[in-house]
């Protein structure tokens, strides 16, 4: 009986690993924008790797003409399957759900922010506000919007990724674009303006300065507080209107037992934002969305669910953050 041939998969697996690593940043950015969660994205990338390496192991001599397209197709379809799991989880989620923030300086952001993904993470299309809007799309509409609007894939390319006709993809793209543009005006505040507005809001909120909050918050501001039922107080649904938002903020600022907080101003999903720490542990991420004039906050997103902050780290102090350090109650 002849010996079985020596496995020819080692070299193929090494090549597969290199190709996967080469495209990991792109895959992370695509999947994260489809799902809105770092942990879910990492799970999808693991499934993508298993599918990718498994196909290479079964056919070590088979050459794939376009590894990038092949990997994107695997990742997108795994992400579409993951949406069903996420939808079931949302049914029992306490309070508003917000995307898991990508904070500059955390390990996952460093992975996801190189080259192509870095441009995407800095763009408004993947801001916290945009991701909230994308939650209202169907999974297929969101996949098409992300691939087309964010990454510039043509309708014919997307059709091959999601196994639909180009005509069907065009319809999905039209519906998604119309819905998003109706809810998300196409403008982008200057980074300096956004940073100043963020600092003004944080100072007023932590100090309980109602007068300053009246000036910085737009009358029709909407406030999302995602504590996942693990942080109090937090609204059980988005709060609309300046007066209601100020009441909630003031009640929080006046509470006893709130730890001293260290404020770091960092880039969160490409925008300037405030990250609050209690000691070395992340306490909350606060992201502001500004009016077209840039002078007031029209959307306020506060993520304090500890499970969504596990990838956020204190890091080293820097000159920009020294003036942002503040101890007090929030």
GULO-549921 format. One line per field, with one value per atom (N, C-alpha, C): residue in one letter; atom name; x, y negated, z negated. Coordinates in steps of 0.1 Angstrom, whole numbers, plus 5000, padded with zeros to 4 digits. Atoms other than C-alpha are relative to their C-alpha. Layout:
% GULO-549921
r: c(A_...)
a: c(CA_...)
c1: c(X_...)
c2: c(Y_...)
c3: c(Z_...)
This chain:
% GULO-549921
r: c(X_X_X_X_X_X_X_X_X_X_X_X_X_X_X_X_X_X_X_X_X_X_X_X_X_X_X_X_X_X_X_X_X_X_X_X_X_X_X_X_X_X_X_X_X_X_X_X_X_X_X_X_X_X_X_X_X_X_X_X_X_X_X_X_X_X_X_X_X_X_X_X_X_X_X_X_X_X_X_X_X_X_X_X_X_X_X_X_X_X_X_X_X_X_X_X_X_X_X_X_X_X_X_X_X_X_X_X_X_X_X_X_X_X_X_X_X_X_X_X_X_X_X_X_X_X_X_X_X_X_X_X_X_X_X_X_X_X_X_X_X_X_X_X_X_X_X_X_X_X_X_X_X_X_X_X_X_X_X_X_X_X_X_X_X_X_X_X_X_X_X_X_X_X_X_X_X_X_X_X_X_X_X_X_X_X_X_X_X_X_X_X_X_X_X_X_X_X_X_X_X_X_X_X_X_X_X_X_X_X_X_X_X_X_X_X_X_X_X_X_X_X_X_X_X_X_X_X_X_X_X_X_X_X_X_X_X_X_X_X_X_X_X_X_X_X_X_X_X_X_X_X_X_X_X_X_X_X_X_X_X_X_X_X_X_X_X_X_X_X_X_X_X_X_X_X_X_X_X_X_X_X_X_X_X_X_X_X_X_X_X_X_X_X_X_X_X_X_X_X_X_X_X_X_X_X_X_X_X_X_X_X_X_X_X_X_X_X_X_X_X_X_X_X_X_X_X_X_X_X_X_X_X_X_X_X_X_X_X_X_X_X_X_X_X_X_X_X_X_X_X_X_X_X_X_X_X_X_X_X_X_X_X_X_X_X_X_X_X_X_X_X_X_X_X_X_X_X_X_X_X_X_X_X_X_X_X_X_X_X_X_X_X_X_X_X_X_X_X_X_X_X_X_X_X_X_X_X_X_X_X_X_X_X_X_X_X_X_X_X_X_X_X_X_X_X_X_X_X_X_X_X_X_X_X_X_X_X_X_X_X_X_X_X_X_X_X_X_X_X_X_X_X_X_X_X_X_X_X_X_X_X_X_X_X_X_X_X_X_X_X_X_X_X_X_X_X_X_X_X_X_X_X_X_X_X_X_X_X_X_X_X_X_X_X_X_X_X_X_X_X_X_X_X_X_X_X_X_X_X_X_X_X_X_X_X_X_X_X_X_X_X_X_X_X_X_X_X_X_X_X_X_X_X_X_X_X_X_X_X_X_X_X_X_X_X_X_X_X_X_X_X_X_X_X_X_X_X_X_X_X_X_X_X_X_X_X_X_X_X_X_X_X_X_X_X_X_X_X_X_X_X_X_X_X_X_X_X_X_X_X_X_X_X_X_X_X_X_X_X_X_X_X_X_X_X_X_X_X_X_X_X_X_X_X_X_X_X_X_X_X_X_X_X_X_X_X_X_X_X_X_X_X_X_X_X_X_X_X_X_X_X_X_X_X_X_X_X_X_X_X_X_X_X_X_X_X_X_X_X_X_X_X_X_X_X_X_X_X_X_X_X_X_X_X_X_X_X_X_X_X_X_X_X_X_X_X_X_X_X_X_X_X_X_X_X_X_X_X_X_X_X_X_X_X_X_X_X_X_X_X_X_X_X_X_X_X_X_X_X_X_X_X_X_X_X_X_X_X_X_X_X_X_X_X_X_X_X_X_X_X_X_X_X_X_X_X_X_X_X_X_X_X_X_X_X_X_X_X_X_X_X_X_X_X_X_X_X_X_X_X_X_X_X_X_X_X_X_X_X_X_X_X_X_X_X_X_X_X_X_X_X_X_X_X_X_X_X_X_X_X_X_X_X_X_X_X_X_X_X_X_X_X_X_X_X_X_X_X_X_X_X_X_X_X_X_X_X_X_X_X_X_X_X_X_X_X_X_X_X_X_X_X_X_X_X_X_X_X_X_X_X_X_X_X_X_X_X_X_X_X_X_X_X_X_X_X_X_X_X_X_X_X_X_X_X_X_X_X_X_X_X_X_X_X_X_X_X_X_X_X_X_X_X_X_X_X_X_X_X_X_X_X_X_X_X_X_X_X_X_X_X_X_X_X_X_X_X_X_X_X_X_X_X_X_X_X_X_X_X_X_X_X_X_X_X_X_X_X_X_X_X_X_X_X_X_X_X_X_X_X_X_X_X_X_X_X_X_X_X_X_X_X_X_X_X_X_X_X_X_X_X_X_X_X_X_X_X_X_X_X_X_X_X_X_X_X_X_X_X)
a: c(N_CA_C_N_CA_C_N_CA_C_N_CA_C_N_CA_C_N_CA_C_N_CA_C_N_CA_C_N_CA_C_N_CA_C_N_CA_C_N_CA_C_N_CA_C_N_CA_C_N_CA_C_N_CA_C_N_CA_C_N_CA_C_N_CA_C_N_CA_C_N_CA_C_N_CA_C_N_CA_C_N_CA_C_N_CA_C_N_CA_C_N_CA_C_N_CA_C_N_CA_C_N_CA_C_N_CA_C_N_CA_C_N_CA_C_N_CA_C_N_CA_C_N_CA_C_N_CA_C_N_CA_C_N_CA_C_N_CA_C_N_CA_C_N_CA_C_N_CA_C_N_CA_C_N_CA_C_N_CA_C_N_CA_C_N_CA_C_N_CA_C_N_CA_C_N_CA_C_N_CA_C_N_CA_C_N_CA_C_N_CA_C_N_CA_C_N_CA_C_N_CA_C_N_CA_C_N_CA_C_N_CA_C_N_CA_C_N_CA_C_N_CA_C_N_CA_C_N_CA_C_N_CA_C_N_CA_C_N_CA_C_N_CA_C_N_CA_C_N_CA_C_N_CA_C_N_CA_C_N_CA_C_N_CA_C_N_CA_C_N_CA_C_N_CA_C_N_CA_C_N_CA_C_N_CA_C_N_CA_C_N_CA_C_N_CA_C_N_CA_C_N_CA_C_N_CA_C_N_CA_C_N_CA_C_N_CA_C_N_CA_C_N_CA_C_N_CA_C_N_CA_C_N_CA_C_N_CA_C_N_CA_C_N_CA_C_N_CA_C_N_CA_C_N_CA_C_N_CA_C_N_CA_C_N_CA_C_N_CA_C_N_CA_C_N_CA_C_N_CA_C_N_CA_C_N_CA_C_N_CA_C_N_CA_C_N_CA_C_N_CA_C_N_CA_C_N_CA_C_N_CA_C_N_CA_C_N_CA_C_N_CA_C_N_CA_C_N_CA_C_N_CA_C_N_CA_C_N_CA_C_N_CA_C_N_CA_C_N_CA_C_N_CA_C_N_CA_C_N_CA_C_N_CA_C_N_CA_C_N_CA_C_N_CA_C_N_CA_C_N_CA_C_N_CA_C_N_CA_C_N_CA_C_N_CA_C_N_CA_C_N_CA_C_N_CA_C_N_CA_C_N_CA_C_N_CA_C_N_CA_C_N_CA_C_N_CA_C_N_CA_C_N_CA_C_N_CA_C_N_CA_C_N_CA_C_N_CA_C_N_CA_C_N_CA_C_N_CA_C_N_CA_C_N_CA_C_N_CA_C_N_CA_C_N_CA_C_N_CA_C_N_CA_C_N_CA_C_N_CA_C_N_CA_C_N_CA_C_N_CA_C_N_CA_C_N_CA_C_N_CA_C_N_CA_C_N_CA_C_N_CA_C_N_CA_C_N_CA_C_N_CA_C_N_CA_C_N_CA_C_N_CA_C_N_CA_C_N_CA_C_N_CA_C_N_CA_C_N_CA_C_N_CA_C_N_CA_C_N_CA_C_N_CA_C_N_CA_C_N_CA_C_N_CA_C_N_CA_C_N_CA_C_N_CA_C_N_CA_C_N_CA_C_N_CA_C_N_CA_C_N_CA_C_N_CA_C_N_CA_C_N_CA_C_N_CA_C_N_CA_C_N_CA_C_N_CA_C_N_CA_C_N_CA_C_N_CA_C_N_CA_C_N_CA_C_N_CA_C_N_CA_C_N_CA_C_N_CA_C_N_CA_C_N_CA_C_N_CA_C_N_CA_C_N_CA_C_N_CA_C_N_CA_C_N_CA_C_N_CA_C_N_CA_C_N_CA_C_N_CA_C_N_CA_C_N_CA_C_N_CA_C_N_CA_C_N_CA_C_N_CA_C_N_CA_C_N_CA_C_N_CA_C_N_CA_C_N_CA_C_N_CA_C_N_CA_C_N_CA_C_N_CA_C_N_CA_C_N_CA_C_N_CA_C_N_CA_C_N_CA_C_N_CA_C_N_CA_C_N_CA_C_N_CA_C_N_CA_C_N_CA_C_N_CA_C_N_CA_C_N_CA_C_N_CA_C_N_CA_C_N_CA_C_N_CA_C_N_CA_C_N_CA_C_N_CA_C_N_CA_C_N_CA_C_N_CA_C_N_CA_C_N_CA_C_N_CA_C_N_CA_C_N_CA_C_N_CA_C_N_CA_C_N_CA_C_N_CA_C_N_CA_C_N_CA_C_N_CA_C_N_CA_C_N_CA_C_N_CA_C_N_CA_C_N_CA_C_N_CA_C_N_CA_C_N_CA_C_N_CA_C_N_CA_C_N_CA_C_N_CA_C_N_CA_C_N_CA_C_N_CA_C_N_CA_C_N_CA_C_N_CA_C_N_CA_C_N_CA_C_N_CA_C_N_CA_C_N_CA_C_N_CA_C_N_CA_C_N_CA_C_N_CA_C_N_CA_C_N_CA_C_N_CA_C_N_CA_C_N_CA_C_N_CA_C_N_CA_C_N_CA_C_N_CA_C_N_CA_C_N_CA_C_N_CA_C_N_CA_C_N_CA_C_N_CA_C_N_CA_C_N_CA_C_N_CA_C_N_CA_C_N_CA_C)
c1: c(5009_5000_5009_4992_5015_4997_5002_5020_4991_5008_4996_5009_4991_5011_5001_4999_5025_4991_5010_5000_5007_4995_5004_4993_5008_4984_5007_4992_5011_5003_4997_5022_4988_5012_4987_4994_5006_4976_5008_4992_5005_4996_5005_4994_4987_5014_4958_5001_4998_4969_5004_4995_4989_4989_5011_4960_4989_5011_4935_5005_4994_4958_5000_4999_4963_4987_5013_4926_4992_5008_4916_4994_5005_4913_4988_5011_4890_4987_5011_4869_4994_5005_4867_4991_5007_4855_4986_5013_4828_4991_5009_4814_4996_5004_4815_4989_5010_4795_4987_5012_4770_4994_5005_4767_5000_4999_4777_5006_4994_4795_5014_4986_4832_5000_5000_4825_4994_5007_4801_5009_4992_4825_5012_4989_4854_4995_5006_4831_4998_5002_4822_5014_4987_4859_5006_4996_4866_4993_5007_4839_5005_4994_4853_5013_4987_4888_4998_5003_4874_4995_5005_4855_5012_4989_4885_5011_4989_4912_4995_5006_4888_5000_5001_4883_5014_4986_4921_5005_4994_4928_4994_5006_4904_5005_4995_4918_5013_4987_4954_5006_4994_4963_4991_5009_4933_5004_4997_4941_4987_5011_4916_5004_4996_4917_5000_5001_4905_4997_5002_4911_4992_5007_4898_4985_5015_4864_4995_5005_4862_4999_5000_4870_4988_5011_4845_4987_5012_4818_4998_5002_4824_4996_5003_4825_4986_5013_4794_4989_5011_4773_5000_5000_4785_4994_5005_4776_4984_5014_4741_4993_5005_4736_5001_4999_4748_4989_5011_4721_4988_5011_4695_5003_4996_4714_4999_5001_4717_4985_5014_4680_4993_5005_4671_5005_4994_4694_4994_5006_4678_4987_5014_4644_5000_5000_4655_5010_4991_4679_4993_5007_4671_5004_4997_4668_5005_4995_4681_5013_4988_4707_5008_4991_4737_5012_4988_4767_5011_4989_4797_5011_4991_4821_5014_4986_4854_5008_4993_4877_5014_4985_4911_5008_4991_4938_4997_5003_4920_5005_4994_4934_4992_5008_4905_5000_4999_4906_5013_4987_4943_5000_5001_4935_4992_5010_4906_5003_4999_4921_5012_4989_4949_4995_5002_4949_4985_5014_4914_4991_5009_4896_5002_4998_4912_4992_5007_4897_4985_5014_4863_4996_5003_4865_5000_4999_4873_4988_5011_4843_4987_5013_4808_4992_5009_4793_5001_4999_4805_5000_5001_4799_4989_5010_4778_4986_5013_4749_4996_5003_4751_4997_5003_4753_4986_5013_4722_4989_5009_4704_5000_4999_4717_4993_5008_4700_4986_5014_4667_4998_5001_4675_4999_5000_4669_5015_4986_4701_5005_4995_4703_5002_4999_4697_5013_4988_4724_5013_4988_4749_5003_4998_4743_5004_4996_4745_5015_4986_4778_5010_4991_4794_5000_5001_4782_5004_4998_4782_5013_4988_4811_5013_4988_4834_5001_4999_4825_4999_5002_4816_4988_5010_4796_4989_5012_4761_5003_4997_4774_5009_4991_4801_4992_5008_4776_4991_5009_4753_5007_4993_4780_5002_4997_4787_4988_5012_4751_4991_5008_4739_4986_5012_4713_5002_4998_4707_5004_4996_4722_4987_5012_4686_4995_5004_4677_5009_4991_4708_4998_5003_4700_4987_5012_4665_5003_4996_4680_5008_4991_4706_4991_5008_4679_4992_5008_4657_5008_4991_4686_5004_4995_4700_4989_5011_4666_4996_5003_4659_5011_4989_4694_5000_4999_4694_4989_5011_4660_5002_4998_4672_5013_4986_4708_5005_4996_4716_5015_4986_4748_5008_4991_4771_5010_4990_4802_5005_4995_4811_5016_4985_4847_5005_4995_4868_5002_4998_4877_4987_5013_4840_4994_5005_4831_5007_4993_4858_4996_5004_4848_4986_5014_4811_5001_4999_4821_5005_4994_4842_4990_5011_4814_4990_5011_4788_5005_4996_4809_5002_4998_4819_4986_5013_4782_4993_5007_4769_5006_4994_4795_4998_5002_4790_4985_5014_4752_4996_5002_4752_4988_5012_4716_5000_5000_4721_5009_4990_4751_4994_5006_4732_4988_5010_4703_5006_4994_4727_5006_4993_4746_4991_5009_4716_4990_5011_4693_4986_5013_4656_4994_5006_4648_5011_4989_4679_4994_5004_4675_5012_4989_4695_4998_5000_4703_5009_4992_4716_5000_5000_4727_5008_4994_4734_4998_5002_4721_4993_5006_4702_5011_4989_4736_5005_4996_4740_4988_5011_4716_5004_5013_4699_5003_4999_4694_4986_5014_4663_4998_5003_4645_4997_5002_4639_5007_4994_4655_4991_5007_4646_5001_5001_4634_4997_5002_4636_5010_4989_4660_4996_5004_4640_5001_4999_4637_5015_4986_4674_5007_4993_4685_4996_5005_4663_5008_4993_4680_5014_4986_4715_5001_4999_4708_4998_5002_4695_5012_4988_4726_5011_4990_4749_4998_5003_4732_5000_5001_4734_5013_4989_4756_5005_4994_4780_5006_4994_4791_5015_4986_4828_5006_4992_4854_5004_4998_4858_5012_4989_4888_4995_5005_4879_5011_4991_4898_4993_5006_4890_5007_4995_4894_4991_5008_4883_4991_5009_4852_4992_5006_4840_5003_4995_4860_4997_5004_4845_5007_4995_4859_4989_5010_4842_5007_4995_4846_4999_5000_4856_5003_5000_4850_5005_4994_4871_4998_5000_4865_5013_4987_4901_5005_4995_4915_4989_5011_4880_4992_5008_4860_4986_5013_4828_4989_5009_4811_5007_4996_4816_4989_5010_4798_5004_4998_4794_4989_5009_4778_4998_5003_4761_4995_5002_4759_4990_5009_4733_5009_4992_4743_5008_4993_4753_5013_4989_4777_5000_5000_4767_4993_5008_4744_5000_5001_4741_4986_5013_4712_4998_5000_4721_5010_4991_4737_4999_4999_4749_5009_4992_4760_5000_4998_4773_5007_4994_4778_4999_5001_4770_5015_4987_4802_5004_4997_4800_5004_4996_4804_5012_4988_4834_5012_4988_4857_5012_4989_4878_5006_4996_4883_5011_4989_4916_5004_4996_4929_5011_4989_4962_5008_4991_4989_4993_5005_4981_5007_4993_4988_4996_5002_4989_4986_5014_4955_4990_5010_4938_5002_4997_4954_4989_5010_4929_4986_5013_4901_4998_5001_4909_4991_5009_4882_4995_5006_4871_4987_5013_4835_4990_5011_4802_4994_5007_4784_4986)
c2: c(5012_5000_4988_5012_4967_4990_5010_4940_4988_5012_4911_4989_5012_4880_4991_5009_4856_4988_5011_4828_4988_5012_4800_4987_5011_4777_4989_5010_4760_4987_5012_4737_4993_5006_4731_4992_5007_4723_4987_5012_4699_4989_5010_4681_4995_5004_4681_4991_5009_4666_4986_5013_4639_4992_5007_4630_4995_5004_4629_4988_5011_4607_4987_5012_4584_4993_5005_4579_4998_5000_4580_4986_5013_4542_4997_5003_4539_5008_4991_4569_4995_5005_4555_4987_5012_4521_5003_4997_4536_5006_4992_4560_4991_5008_4535_4990_5009_4510_5007_4992_4538_5004_4994_4549_4990_5010_4520_5005_4994_4542_5006_4995_4550_5015_4986_4584_5008_4993_4594_5000_5000_4583_5009_4990_4603_5014_4986_4634_5003_4998_4629_5001_4998_4625_5014_4987_4657_5010_4991_4675_4998_5002_4659_5007_4993_4672_5015_4985_4707_5004_4997_4706_4999_5002_4692_5010_4990_4715_5014_4987_4745_5002_4998_4739_5002_4999_4735_5014_4987_4767_5011_4989_4787_5000_5001_4774_4992_5007_4764_4995_5004_4761_4991_5009_4741_4985_5014_4705_4992_5009_4678_4987_5011_4651_4987_5013_4623_5003_4997_4631_4989_5011_4597_5001_4998_4602_5012_4987_4638_4998_5002_4627_4991_5010_4598_5008_4992_4622_5009_4992_4646_4992_5008_4619_4994_5006_4601_5010_4990_4633_5006_4997_4643_4989_5011_4609_4999_4999_4612_5011_4990_4644_4996_5004_4628_4990_5009_4602_5006_4993_4628_5002_4998_4635_4986_5013_4598_4995_5004_4592_5007_4993_4619_4994_5006_4603_4987_5013_4569_5001_4998_4583_4999_5000_4585_4989_5010_4555_4989_5010_4529_4986_5013_4494_4999_5002_4478_5008_4993_4497_4991_5008_4479_5008_4992_4492_5000_4999_4503_4991_5011_4473_5005_4998_4475_4988_5011_4454_5001_5001_4443_5003_4996_4459_5014_4986_4492_5010_4990_4524_5003_4996_4531_4988_5011_4496_4999_5000_4498_5010_4990_4530_4994_5004_4514_4987_5014_4480_4998_5002_4487_4999_5000_4478_4997_5003_4481_4998_5001_4486_4987_5013_4455_4989_5010_4433_5002_4998_4449_4996_5003_4446_4985_5014_4409_4993_5006_4403_5000_5002_4392_5013_4989_4423_5011_4990_4444_4993_5007_4418_5008_4994_4429_4996_5005_4408_5008_4992_4426_5014_4986_4460_5002_4999_4453_5000_5000_4444_5013_4987_4476_5011_4990_4496_5001_5000_4487_5007_4993_4504_5015_4986_4540_5005_4996_4562_4999_5001_4564_4985_5014_4526_4995_5006_4519_5006_4994_4543_4993_5006_4527_4985_5014_4491_4999_5000_4499_5003_4997_4515_4990_5010_4489_4986_5014_4456_4998_5002_4462_5005_4994_4485_4999_5002_4476_5012_4989_4510_4997_5002_4510_5010_4992_4525_5014_4986_4554_5008_4993_4562_5005_4997_4561_5012_4989_4584_5014_4987_4611_5003_4998_4606_5006_4996_4610_5009_4990_4633_4995_5006_4609_4995_5006_4595_4985_5014_4561_4991_5008_4547_5000_5000_4559_4992_5008_4543_4985_5014_4510_4996_5003_4511_4999_5000_4519_4987_5012_4491_4987_5012_4466_4998_5001_4474_4996_5003_4473_4986_5014_4440_4990_5010_4423_5000_4999_4435_4993_5006_4425_4985_5014_4391_4992_5006_4383_4998_5001_4389_4994_5004_4378_4990_5011_4344_5002_4998_4345_4987_5011_4321_5006_4996_4324_4988_5011_4301_5000_5001_4288_5007_4993_4309_4990_5009_4278_4996_5004_4268_5011_4989_4303_5002_4998_4305_4989_5010_4271_5003_4997_4281_5012_4989_4314_4996_5004_4297_4991_5009_4271_5008_4992_4298_5008_4992_4320_4991_5008_4291_4996_5004_4280_5012_4988_4316_5004_4996_4325_4990_5010_4292_4997_5003_4293_4986_5014_4259_5000_5000_4257_4989_5011_4223_5003_4997_4235_5011_4990_4266_4995_5006_4245_4994_5007_4227_5010_4991_4257_5011_4990_4281_4994_5004_4276_5003_4998_4273_5014_4987_4305_5011_4990_4325_5013_4987_4362_5007_4994_4381_5015_4985_4418_5003_4996_4433_5016_4986_4469_5006_4994_4485_5015_4986_4519_5005_4996_4519_5002_4998_4519_4988_5013_4482_4992_5009_4458_4986_4999_4435_5000_5001_4440_5002_4999_4435_5013_4987_4466_4998_5003_4449_4987_5013_4420_4989_5012_4387_4989_5011_4359_4987_5013_4323_4995_5006_4300_5001_5000_4297_5014_4986_4335_5004_4996_4340_4994_5007_4314_5005_4994_4329_5012_4987_4363_4997_5003_4348_4994_5006_4326_5010_4990_4355_5009_4992_4375_4992_5008_4346_4998_5003_4342_5013_4987_4379_5001_4996_4391_5013_4987_4419_5002_4999_4411_4998_5000_4418_4987_5011_4391_5005_4996_4391_4993_5005_4386_4999_5002_4371_5000_5000_4379_4997_5003_4364_5008_4991_4389_5001_4998_4398_5013_4989_4421_5001_4998_4435_4989_5011_4408_4986_5013_4379_4997_5003_4360_5002_4996_4372_5000_5000_4375_5014_4987_4407_4999_5001_4409_5012_4989_4431_4998_5000_4440_5009_4993_4448_5005_4994_4471_5006_4993_4484_4990_5009_4469_4999_5003_4453_4997_5004_4438_4994_5007_4426_4991_5010_4394_4994_5005_4385_4990_5010_4353_4999_5002_4347_4985_5014_4310_4996_5006_4289_4996_5005_4278_4988_5013_4244_5003_4996_4263_4994_5007_4242_5007_4993_4266_5015_4985_4303_5004_4996_4319_5015_4986_4355_5003_4997_4369_5015_4985_4405_5003_4997_4418_5016_4986_4454_5003_4997_4466_5015_4986_4503_5006_4995_4519_5010_4990_4547_4995_5006_4523_4991_5008_4506_5008_4991_4536_4997_5002_4525_4986_5014_4490_5000_5000_4484_4985_5013_4454_4994_5005_4451_4990_5010_4425_4987_5014_4389_4993_5008_4364_4985_5014_4326_4996_5004_4323_5004_4995_4342_4994_5005_4324_4990_5010_4296_5006_4993_4322_5008_4992_4339_4992_5007_4331_5011_4991_4347_4993_5005_4344_5011_4991_4360_4997_5002_4366_5001)
c3: c(5000_5000_5000_4998_5011_4989_5010_4986_5005_4996_4986_5003_4997_5002_4989_5011_4978_5002_4999_4971_5007_4992_4996_4996_5004_4975_4992_5008_4954_5008_4992_4982_5004_4996_4993_4989_5012_4958_4997_5002_4954_5010_4990_4986_4996_5004_4974_4988_5012_4941_5004_4995_4958_5007_4993_4981_4991_5009_4953_4992_5008_4932_5008_4991_4962_5002_4998_4965_4987_5013_4928_4997_5003_4924_5008_4992_4953_4996_5005_4941_4987_5013_4906_5003_4998_4919_5006_4993_4942_4990_5009_4916_4988_5011_4888_5004_4995_4909_5003_4998_4916_4987_5013_4879_4989_5011_4857_4987_5012_4832_5002_4999_4826_4998_5003_4810_5011_4989_4838_5012_4988_4864_4999_5002_4849_5002_4998_4848_5015_4986_4885_5007_4994_4894_4997_5003_4876_5009_4991_4896_5014_4987_4927_5002_4999_4920_5001_4999_4914_5013_4986_4947_5010_4991_4965_4999_5001_4951_5003_4997_4954_5015_4985_4991_5005_4995_4996_4996_5004_4976_5008_4991_4997_5014_4987_5029_5000_5002_5022_5013_4987_5059_5008_4993_5069_4998_5001_5076_5001_5000_5069_5007_4991_5095_4992_5007_5072_4985_5014_5035_4993_5007_5024_5002_4997_5041_4993_5006_5028_4985_5015_4992_4997_5003_4993_5001_4999_5006_4988_5011_4978_4988_5012_4951_5000_4999_4964_4997_5002_4965_4985_5014_4930_4992_5007_4918_5001_4998_4933_4991_5009_4914_4986_5014_4882_4996_5003_4885_4993_5007_4875_4985_5014_4843_4992_5006_4836_4997_5001_4842_4988_5012_4816_4987_5012_4791_4997_5002_4796_4994_5006_4786_4985_5015_4750_4995_5004_4750_4992_5008_4723_5005_4996_4736_5014_4986_4768_5003_4995_4788_5008_4992_4801_5005_4995_4822_4989_5008_4803_5005_4995_4805_5003_4996_4823_4995_5006_4802_5004_4995_4816_4988_5011_4795_4995_5004_4788_5010_4992_4802_5013_4988_4826_5010_4991_4840_5007_4993_4847_5011_4989_4867_5011_4990_4885_5007_4995_4892_5009_4991_4916_5014_4986_4953_5003_4996_4968_4989_5011_4936_4992_5007_4921_5006_4993_4948_4997_5003_4941_4986_5014_4903_4998_5002_4907_5007_4992_4931_4992_5006_4921_5002_4997_4937_4989_5011_4907_4986_5013_4880_4991_5008_4850_5004_4995_4863_5013_4988_4897_4997_5004_4881_4994_5005_4862_5011_4989_4894_5008_4993_4911_4993_5008_4883_5005_4995_4899_5014_4987_4932_4998_5001_4940_5002_4999_4939_5014_4986_4977_5004_4997_4981_4994_5006_4956_5006_4994_4972_5013_4987_5006_4998_5003_4991_4996_5005_4973_5012_4990_5003_5011_4989_5028_4996_5004_5009_4993_5009_4985_5007_4994_5005_5015_4986_5040_5009_4992_5053_5010_4989_5086_4997_5002_5087_5005_4995_5108_4991_5010_5083_4988_5012_5054_5004_4996_5074_4998_5001_5074_4985_5014_5037_4993_5007_5025_5008_4992_5053_5004_4995_5067_5014_4987_5101_4999_5001_5109_4999_5001_5114_4985_5014_5079_4991_5008_5064_5002_4998_5081_4992_5008_5065_4985_5014_5031_4997_5002_5035_5000_4999_5045_4987_5013_5015_4988_5011_4991_5000_4999_5004_4997_5002_5004_4985_5014_4968_4992_5008_4955_5002_4998_4972_4994_5006_4959_4985_5014_4923_4996_5003_4926_5010_4991_4942_5004_4995_4963_4996_5003_4944_4990_5009_4922_4993_5008_4894_5000_5001_4893_4987_5013_4868_4989_5011_4848_4994_5005_4845_4992_5007_4835_4986_5012_4809_4990_5009_4794_4994_5005_4792_4991_5009_4776_4986_5012_4750_4992_5006_4743_4993_5006_4738_4988_5011_4716_4987_5012_4693_4994_5006_4690_4994_5005_4685_4987_5013_4658_4989_5010_4641_4997_5003_4642_5004_4996_4659_5010_4992_4672_5010_4990_4688_5012_4989_4708_5009_4993_4718_5009_4991_4731_5012_4989_4753_5010_4991_4767_5006_4995_4772_5009_4991_4802_4994_5006_4793_5003_4996_4812_4998_5002_4799_4997_5004_4796_4993_5009_4769_4998_5001_4770_4988_5011_4737_5000_4999_4742_4988_5012_4708_4999_5000_4717_4987_5013_4683_4989_5010_4665_4994_5005_4659_4998_5003_4643_4997_4993_4650_5015_4985_4687_5005_4995_4708_5006_4994_4719_5015_4985_4753_5003_4996_4772_4994_5005_4756_5010_4990_4779_4993_5006_4770_4990_5008_4752_4985_5014_4719_4994_5006_4714_4999_5000_4723_4988_5011_4698_4987_5013_4670_4997_5002_4675_4997_5002_4677_4986_5013_4646_4988_5010_4626_4998_5001_4634_4993_5005_4625_4985_5014_4591_4991_5007_4581_4991_5008_4552_5004_4997_4556_5014_4986_4592_4998_5002_4594_5007_4994_4602_5014_4986_4640_5006_4992_4662_5014_4986_4696_5010_4989_4727_5013_4987_4761_5010_4990_4788_5012_4988_4823_4998_5001_4821_5013_4987_4854_5009_4991_4871_4996_5005_4851_4986_5014_4821_4990_5010_4790_4986_5014_4752_4995_5006_4735_4985_5015_4697_4994_5008_4674_4986_5015_4638_4996_5002_4628_5013_4987_4655_5008_4993_4665_5008_4993_4693_4994_5006_4680_5010_4990_4710_5012_4988_4746_5004_4997_4756_5014_4986_4793_5003_4996_4805_5015_4986_4838_5001_5000_4848_5011_4990_4867_5012_4988_4902_4998_5003_4888_4991_5008_4865_4986_5013_4834_4989_5010_4816_5002_5000_4807_5003_4996_4825_4997_5004_4816_4990_5011_4784_4998_5001_4783_4988_5012_4749_4998_5002_4747_4987_5013_4711_4996_5002_4714_4999_5001_4700_5010_4991_4724_5014_4988_4753_4999_5002_4738_4997_5003_4733_5008_4991_4762_4998_5002_4749_4988_5010_4730_4997_5004_4711_5008_4992_4729_4993_5006_4723_5001_5000_4714_5012_4990_4741_4998_5002_4743_5003_4996_4760_4990_5010_4732_4987_5013_4703_4996_5004_4704_4999_5000_4708_4987_5012_4675_4990_5009_4650_4990_5010_4618_4995_5004_4607_5002_4998_4611_5014_4987_4644_4999)
